[in-house]
Amino acid sequence: MTKAGAASLKEILVLAAALVIGLAIAFVDTRPTWDDTGITAFALPAAGVLIGLMVRRRPWLYALALGIWIPLWGALAKGNLGLFLVLPIPFAGVYLGWWLRRSSGAKPRNS
């Protein structure tokens, strides 16, 4: 049995996926030869919607796990705090996916 506040295996896997996807997007975006911001600006919310469709609670955590890597790199490597303005993009994607799941009438399963 799990405690009410304990994370399920699914939540841990989705969080790990958000971290890995976010790191991959940030890795590609920070390459010196990469100059297509449009693809990055599409990839973050698209991945966010897919992640949001899988979460039941705490969508902010998954959005942060997905989107923190580009601003963090900008702040630490370049001293550019302006990249934190990127954070609303993955948040919008995750919250859209989360809202679509909730509004679809899908009842949450008891874990």
N, C-alpha and C positions, 0 to 999 in steps of 0.2 A: 504494500500500500504506500501511496505517496501522500505527503502533506499537501494541504490546500494551496500553499504558496510555492511548492516545489515545481520546478520546470519539468515539463515532459520531455521525452526523447525527441519528439517532433519539434518542439520549440527550440531545443538546443541545436538540432540539425539545421533548422531554418536560420537561426542566428549565425551559425558557422558559415552557411551558404552566403548570407548577407555580408559577412566579413570578407570572405574570399572574393566574391564578386566585386565588392567595393575596392578591395586591394588591386584586383586585376584591372578595373577601369582606371584607377589612379596610376597604376604602373604604365599603362599605355599612354595616358594623358600627360605624364611627366617625361616621356621620351623626348630627347632634343629634336628629333625629326618629325614629331607629331604636331600638326598644326590644324587639325580639324576639330574645332571646339563643338561644332554641330553634332558630330557623332557622340561625343561625350555627353552633350546636353540632352541627347535622345536616350542614351544608354542608361543614365542614372534614373530617370523617372520610369522607363520601361522595366528595368529590373525591379524598381520599387513597387510597381503595380503587381508584378508576379509574386514578390515577397509578401506584399500586403494581402493578397488573396489567400495566403497560407496561415496568417496569424490571427489569433483570436483576441489577444490582449497585448497591451504595451506596444502599440505600433511605433511609438517614438523611439524605442530601443532599437528596433530593426532598421528604422530610417537613419539613426545615428551610426549604427554599425556599417551601413551601406555607404553613407555619404561623408563620413568624417575624414577619410584618407586624403582627398585632394586639399582641403583646407589645412589639415595637419602638416602635410608636406610643404605647402606654401608658407606656413608660419615658421616651421623649423628650418627648412632649407633655404628659403628665400627671404624670410622676414616679412612676408606679404600677408597681412591679416585680412586684406580685402577678399581673399578667396573664401572666407567664411560666409560670404554672400551666396556661395554655391549651395549651402545646406538646405534652403527651402525647396530645392529641386527634388532631391530624393525624398524629403518629407512629404511633398505633394504626391509623389508616386505611391509611396507606401500607404498614406492615408486614403488615397483614391481606391487602391486595391482592397484595403481593410473595409472601407465604406461599401464597396460593391459586394463584398462577401456578406456583410451584415444586412444589406438591403435586399439581397437575393432570397432571403427567407431561410437560408441554411441555419439550422439549429446547431449550436455548439455541442459537441460531444463531451460527455464527462470523462475525464482522463483518469 
